[in-house]
Amino acid sequence: VMEGCHAFIAFGTKDYGEETSNPAATDKEIAFWQGVVQRAHTPLSRPLIPIRMLPFDQEFDHLPARLLFGTNALALGPWMPDTPMPSDLITGVIKAIDAARASASPP
Protein backbone atom coordinates (compact mmCIF):
# COMPACT_ATOMS: atom_id res chain seq x y z
CA VAL A 1 0.00 0.00 0.00
CA MET A 2 2.80 2.46 0.84
CA GLU A 3 4.23 2.04 -2.65
CA GLY A 4 1.17 3.78 -4.12
CA CYS A 5 1.27 6.78 -1.78
CA HIS A 6 2.34 10.21 -2.99
CA ALA A 7 3.65 11.24 0.42
CA PHE A 8 4.28 9.68 3.80
CA ILE A 9 3.31 11.56 6.95
CA ALA A 10 5.17 10.49 10.08
CA PHE A 11 3.52 11.40 13.39
CA GLY A 12 6.55 11.60 15.68
CA THR A 13 5.91 11.07 19.36
CA LYS A 14 8.77 10.72 21.87
CA ASP A 15 9.21 6.99 21.13
CA TYR A 16 8.96 7.28 17.33
CA GLY A 17 11.62 5.25 15.53
CA GLU A 18 11.87 2.59 18.23
CA GLU A 19 13.17 -0.75 17.05
CA THR A 20 10.75 -3.47 18.10
CA SER A 21 10.05 -6.98 16.89
CA ASN A 22 7.01 -5.69 14.99
CA PRO A 23 7.66 -5.65 11.22
CA ALA A 24 5.48 -2.52 10.99
CA ALA A 25 7.36 -0.59 13.69
CA THR A 26 8.14 3.04 13.00
CA ASP A 27 11.85 2.43 12.42
CA LYS A 28 10.86 -0.06 9.70
CA GLU A 29 8.39 2.33 8.06
CA ILE A 30 11.05 5.03 7.77
CA ALA A 31 13.51 2.54 6.29
CA PHE A 32 10.92 1.16 3.85
CA TRP A 33 9.83 4.58 2.63
CA GLN A 34 13.37 5.85 2.15
CA GLY A 35 14.82 2.59 0.86
CA VAL A 36 12.04 1.32 -1.39
CA VAL A 37 9.49 3.98 -2.27
CA GLN A 38 11.82 6.96 -2.65
CA ARG A 39 14.41 4.91 -4.54
CA ALA A 40 11.76 3.82 -7.04
CA HIS A 41 10.89 7.49 -7.69
CA THR A 42 12.60 10.85 -7.46
CA PRO A 43 12.84 11.14 -3.64
CA LEU A 44 11.35 14.63 -3.49
CA SER A 45 8.40 13.54 -5.62
CA ARG A 46 7.44 11.19 -2.76
CA PRO A 47 8.22 13.28 0.33
CA LEU A 48 8.35 12.02 3.89
CA ILE A 49 6.65 14.73 5.94
CA PRO A 50 7.33 14.54 9.68
CA ILE A 51 4.81 16.02 12.10
CA ARG A 52 6.51 16.63 15.43
CA MET A 53 4.37 15.57 18.39
CA LEU A 54 6.96 16.50 20.98
CA PRO A 55 7.91 19.92 22.37
CA PHE A 56 11.00 21.44 20.76
CA ASP A 57 12.81 21.48 24.11
CA GLN A 58 12.59 17.66 24.32
CA GLU A 59 14.56 15.10 22.34
CA PHE A 60 13.27 11.95 20.67
CA ASP A 61 14.28 8.71 22.41
CA HIS A 62 15.51 6.96 19.26
CA LEU A 63 18.10 7.87 16.63
CA PRO A 64 15.88 7.33 13.54
CA ALA A 65 13.46 9.99 14.84
CA ARG A 66 16.25 12.38 15.83
CA LEU A 67 17.68 12.12 12.33
CA LEU A 68 14.33 12.42 10.56
CA PHE A 69 13.03 15.34 12.58
CA GLY A 70 16.38 17.08 12.89
CA THR A 71 17.31 17.12 9.21
CA ASN A 72 14.01 17.36 7.36
CA ALA A 73 13.06 20.78 6.00
CA LEU A 74 9.46 19.58 5.56
CA ALA A 75 8.95 18.95 9.31
CA LEU A 76 5.77 20.43 10.72
CA GLY A 77 4.48 20.98 14.22
CA PRO A 78 4.55 20.69 17.03
CA TRP A 79 1.17 19.06 17.59
CA MET A 80 0.95 17.67 21.08
CA PRO A 81 -0.88 14.34 21.63
CA ASP A 82 -4.39 14.66 23.03
CA THR A 83 -4.77 18.24 21.78
CA PRO A 84 -6.82 19.51 18.85
CA MET A 85 -5.10 19.49 15.49
CA PRO A 86 -3.45 22.85 14.74
CA SER A 87 -5.57 24.83 12.32
CA ASP A 88 -2.67 25.31 9.91
CA LEU A 89 -1.52 21.68 9.80
CA ILE A 90 -3.42 20.55 6.71
CA THR A 91 -2.30 23.66 4.83
CA GLY A 92 1.26 22.92 5.92
CA VAL A 93 1.06 19.34 4.62
CA ILE A 94 -0.30 20.52 1.26
CA LYS A 95 2.43 23.17 1.00
CA ALA A 96 5.11 20.59 1.85
CA ILE A 97 3.85 18.21 -0.84
CA ASP A 98 3.64 21.03 -3.41
CA ALA A 99 7.14 22.28 -2.52
CA ALA A 100 8.60 18.77 -2.78
CA ARG A 101 6.95 18.19 -6.16
CA ALA A 102 8.16 21.55 -7.46
CA SER A 103 11.71 20.70 -6.34
CA ALA A 104 11.50 17.30 -8.05
CA SER A 105 10.21 18.64 -11.35
CA PRO A 106 12.72 19.32 -14.10
CA PRO A 107 13.19 23.04 -14.92
Disulfide bonds with the S-S distance in Angstrom:
none
